[in-house]
Amino acid sequence: MIVLILQYWHADRDKAAELCRLIADIEPERRHDVRIRLLSRYDTDHVELEAIQRIGRRFDVSWARTEECDWTGWPAGPNRMAVETVTTADKWLHDAGWEDADGLFLIEPDVVPLRRTWLTEIVAEWAKAQAEGKSLMGSWRNSGGAHGHINGNCVIGRELARTAGIWRVSRHLAWDCHIAPYVRNKWYVSPLFRNDFEGTNATEEVLLTPEVAGDVRPALVHGYKDRSAHDIARRWMNL
């Protein structure tokens, strides 16, 4: 079982609510292999109740705020949210009754699922990654350091979450780049993830194109700052 953790702050709160609705609309019935945690920054209201109720019809849902902190801006703000989420996972998973989770699936509001089977495929791919001894799965980018890095919209294993030391990030380097030297032998580059960081004007051709060799199309895309990917996805899925 994996827990999908949607992190947001006031500037992308509306987009987070829209993503909740999309994720809920994709599922034809309630599922039990994925749970949802909605995490707002300490100074941000939760998404509206209607969005929580909508996604709650299809998944078990919890919601919380991060602890107050003076880390703001990029990358300090996202660093603080992600690291708090990962390093306190044992406690909040216990409190939610979700201790059977073996993966933390961190996403941001600019992620867009691209087909109805996206979660089923990611759950299966994560099982494959674990069977190969991997503990971080996502889209790899040749940036952020000598080894590149797996983008922060990724699945993190529970054992990696408990690894002391690697989560001592600074305000100045994105957390996914910071941990790269420590986890480069543990990551699994998945064709299901596509990263178009700060993208606009998505096209069907681009969204059908995998980042890695092979013919497996992306199941989700991260990074579009406009509605283009969202609108294409809803059209593809007849939503």
C-alpha positions as CSV (number, residue, x, y, z in Angstrom):
1,M,0.0,0.0,0.0
2,I,1.2,3.5,-0.8
3,V,0.2,6.9,0.6
4,L,-0.2,9.7,-1.9
5,I,0.8,12.9,-0.2
6,L,-0.3,16.1,-1.8
7,Q,1.7,19.1,-0.5
8,Y,0.5,22.7,-1.1
9,W,0.6,26.3,0.1
10,H,-1.7,29.2,-0.4
11,A,-0.4,30.1,-3.9
12,D,-1.4,26.7,-5.3
13,R,-4.2,25.8,-2.9
14,D,-6.8,26.1,-5.7
15,K,-4.8,23.9,-8.0
16,A,-4.5,21.3,-5.2
17,A,-8.2,21.2,-4.9
18,E,-8.6,20.8,-8.6
19,L,-6.2,17.9,-8.5
20,C,-8.2,16.3,-5.7
21,R,-11.3,16.4,-7.9
22,L,-9.4,15.0,-10.9
23,I,-7.9,12.1,-8.9
24,A,-11.4,11.3,-7.4
25,D,-13.1,11.5,-10.8
26,I,-10.7,9.1,-12.4
27,E,-11.6,6.2,-10.0
28,P,-14.8,4.3,-10.7
29,E,-15.0,2.9,-7.2
30,R,-13.3,3.1,-3.8
31,R,-9.8,1.6,-3.6
32,H,-7.8,0.3,-0.7
33,D,-4.2,0.0,-2.1
34,V,-3.7,3.8,-2.1
35,R,-4.5,6.3,0.6
36,I,-4.4,10.1,0.5
37,R,-2.8,12.7,2.8
38,L,-3.5,16.3,2.1
39,L,-0.7,18.5,3.6
40,S,-0.9,22.3,3.7
41,R,1.8,24.6,4.8
42,Y,1.3,25.9,8.4
43,D,0.0,29.3,7.1
44,T,-2.4,27.8,4.5
45,D,-6.1,26.8,4.9
46,H,-7.0,23.3,3.9
47,V,-8.6,22.8,0.5
48,E,-12.3,23.3,0.7
49,L,-14.4,20.6,2.4
50,E,-16.1,19.8,-0.9
51,A,-12.8,18.7,-2.5
52,I,-11.9,16.6,0.6
53,Q,-15.3,14.9,0.6
54,R,-15.0,14.2,-3.1
55,I,-11.7,12.5,-2.9
56,G,-12.8,10.8,0.4
57,R,-15.5,8.9,-1.5
58,R,-12.7,7.0,-3.3
59,F,-9.9,6.8,-0.8
60,D,-9.2,6.9,2.9
61,V,-8.0,10.5,3.5
62,S,-6.2,12.4,6.3
63,W,-5.2,16.0,6.3
64,A,-2.8,18.1,8.3
65,R,-0.6,21.2,8.4
66,T,3.1,21.4,8.7
67,E,4.7,22.8,11.8
68,E,5.3,26.6,11.8
69,C,8.7,27.4,10.4
70,D,10.6,30.4,9.0
71,W,11.8,28.5,5.9
72,T,10.0,30.1,3.0
73,G,10.6,30.7,-0.7
74,W,12.2,28.2,-3.0
75,P,13.8,25.8,-2.3
76,A,13.6,26.4,1.5
77,G,9.8,26.1,1.8
78,P,9.3,22.9,-0.3
79,N,12.4,21.5,1.5
80,R,10.9,22.0,4.9
81,M,7.5,20.5,3.9
82,A,9.0,17.4,2.2
83,V,11.5,16.7,5.0
84,E,9.0,17.0,7.7
85,T,6.6,14.7,5.9
86,V,9.2,12.0,5.3
87,T,11.0,12.1,8.7
88,T,7.8,12.1,10.7
89,A,6.1,9.4,8.6
90,D,6.2,6.7,11.2
91,K,4.2,8.8,13.7
92,W,1.6,10.1,11.3
93,L,1.1,6.8,9.6
94,H,0.6,5.2,13.0
95,D,-1.9,7.9,14.0
96,A,-3.9,7.4,10.8
97,G,-3.8,3.6,11.1
98,W,-1.8,3.2,7.9
99,E,1.3,1.4,9.2
100,D,1.0,-1.1,6.4
101,A,2.2,1.6,4.0
102,D,5.5,0.7,2.2
103,G,5.8,3.8,0.0
104,L,5.3,7.6,0.4
105,F,4.2,9.0,-2.9
106,L,5.0,12.8,-2.7
107,I,3.3,15.0,-5.3
108,E,2.7,18.7,-5.8
109,P,-0.4,20.4,-7.3
110,D,1.2,20.7,-10.7
111,V,1.1,16.9,-11.2
112,V,-1.4,15.6,-13.7
113,P,-2.5,11.9,-14.0
114,L,-2.7,11.0,-17.7
115,R,-4.8,7.9,-17.7
116,R,-7.3,6.0,-15.6
117,T,-4.8,3.3,-14.7
118,W,-2.1,5.6,-13.4
119,L,-2.2,4.6,-9.8
120,T,-2.6,0.9,-10.5
121,E,0.5,1.1,-12.7
122,I,2.5,3.1,-10.1
123,V,1.6,0.6,-7.4
124,A,2.7,-2.3,-9.6
125,E,5.9,-0.5,-10.7
126,W,6.7,0.3,-7.0
127,A,6.4,-3.4,-6.1
128,K,8.9,-4.2,-9.0
129,A,11.3,-1.5,-7.8
130,Q,11.2,-2.9,-4.2
131,A,11.8,-6.4,-5.5
132,E,15.0,-5.1,-7.1
133,G,16.2,-3.5,-3.9
134,K,15.3,0.1,-4.8
135,S,13.8,2.7,-2.4
136,L,13.2,5.8,-4.6
137,M,11.2,5.8,-7.8
138,G,10.5,8.6,-10.2
139,S,11.7,10.8,-13.1
140,W,15.5,11.3,-13.3
141,R,16.9,14.6,-14.5
142,N,20.6,15.3,-15.3
143,S,20.8,18.3,-13.1
144,G,21.3,19.4,-9.5
145,G,24.7,17.7,-9.1
146,A,27.2,15.2,-10.4
147,H,24.7,12.3,-10.3
148,G,21.6,14.1,-11.5
149,H,18.5,13.5,-9.3
150,I,15.1,11.9,-9.1
151,N,12.5,14.7,-9.1
152,G,10.7,15.3,-5.8
153,N,7.4,14.0,-7.2
154,C,8.4,10.5,-6.4
155,V,7.8,7.4,-4.3
156,I,10.0,7.0,-1.3
157,G,10.4,3.7,0.7
158,R,9.8,3.6,4.4
159,E,13.3,2.4,5.1
160,L,14.7,5.4,3.1
161,A,12.5,7.7,5.1
162,R,14.2,6.4,8.3
163,T,17.7,6.8,7.0
164,A,19.5,9.2,9.4
165,G,21.6,12.0,8.1
166,I,20.5,12.3,4.5
167,W,17.5,14.5,5.4
168,R,19.6,17.3,6.9
169,V,19.0,19.6,4.0
170,S,19.8,23.3,3.8
171,R,17.7,26.2,2.7
172,H,19.7,26.6,-0.5
173,L,19.7,23.3,-2.3
174,A,16.5,21.4,-3.3
175,W,16.0,18.4,-1.1
176,D,15.8,16.0,-4.0
177,C,19.2,17.2,-5.2
178,H,20.6,17.1,-1.7
179,I,19.9,13.4,-1.2
180,A,21.1,12.3,-4.7
181,P,24.6,11.3,-3.7
182,Y,23.2,9.1,-0.9
183,V,20.5,7.4,-2.9
184,R,21.9,7.2,-6.4
185,N,22.4,3.4,-6.1
186,K,18.9,3.0,-4.7
187,W,16.8,4.9,-7.2
188,Y,14.6,3.4,-9.9
189,V,14.0,5.5,-13.0
190,S,10.4,4.8,-14.1
191,P,9.0,5.6,-17.5
192,L,5.6,6.2,-15.8
193,F,6.9,9.6,-14.6
194,R,7.4,12.5,-16.9
195,N,8.9,15.8,-15.7
196,D,8.3,19.0,-17.6
197,F,9.3,21.4,-14.9
198,E,7.7,24.9,-15.3
199,G,6.2,23.8,-18.6
200,T,3.4,25.5,-20.5
201,N,1.3,24.7,-23.5
202,A,1.4,20.9,-23.3
203,T,0.6,18.9,-26.4
204,E,-0.7,15.4,-26.8
205,E,2.5,14.4,-28.6
206,V,4.7,15.6,-25.7
207,L,2.5,13.9,-23.1
208,L,2.7,10.6,-25.0
209,T,6.5,10.7,-25.1
210,P,8.4,8.7,-22.5
211,E,11.5,10.2,-20.9
212,V,13.4,6.9,-21.0
213,A,13.9,4.4,-23.8
214,G,11.0,2.1,-24.5
215,D,7.4,2.3,-25.4
216,V,5.8,2.8,-22.0
217,R,3.9,6.0,-22.1
218,P,4.0,8.3,-19.0
219,A,1.2,7.8,-16.5
220,L,1.6,11.2,-14.9
221,V,3.4,14.5,-15.7
222,H,4.8,17.1,-13.4
223,G,5.5,20.7,-13.9
224,Y,2.9,22.4,-16.1
225,K,2.0,25.9,-14.8
226,D,-1.1,26.3,-17.0
227,R,-4.1,24.2,-17.5
228,S,-2.9,22.6,-20.8
229,A,-1.9,19.1,-19.4
230,H,-5.0,19.0,-17.1
231,D,-7.3,19.8,-20.0
232,I,-5.7,17.1,-22.2
233,A,-5.9,14.5,-19.5
234,R,-9.6,15.1,-18.8
235,R,-10.3,14.9,-22.5
236,W,-8.3,11.6,-22.9
237,M,-10.2,10.1,-19.9
238,N,-13.6,11.5,-20.9
239,L,-14.0,13.3,-17.6
